[in-house]
């Protein structure tokens, strides 16, 4: 069998839930072994966007906020949702300004990830933002944010010590660490 061939057969699909951000579809399937089953898939209606802003001194900005689904506080890189019809870089620029008040002259794509591909189709794109200028932050009404500027190495240590657990933040910081070390 080719790697690109789908071993699952969909018998029937039914939308179970739908809102402005996600929908949930339950699929009756025949699994790869030939057995009957169900598969629930969460479809995300936006692209997950993450940004690591880094200045010429090697400082980055983290955003702290209470995350309702986790019932806990989270430190993470600036991130948010990008409309699927909008260039991801434009969404990244908007998110960076909203959350930190920063604008960047230099942008580069850092990483593309699927965040939980066993149950969702959520895709993320992470960017590195450099040559920064500070403006006023413009957070959304649902965001009660604390902004922290710190040396990149401190953020890396927060990842290593389990103080940063957000997947995009962990992956982006780890990738940047490897890039800075020449890998």
Protein Blocks (a to p, Z undefined) as FASTA:
>chain_A
ZZklcfbdcfbdcdfbdcfkbccdddddddfkopacdddddddfbdcdddddddfkopac
ddddddfklopacdddddddddfkbcfklmmmmmmmmmnopacfbdcdfbdcdfblmlpc
cdcdddddehiadddddddfklccddddddfklmmmmmmnopamcfklmmmmmmmmmmmn
oZZ
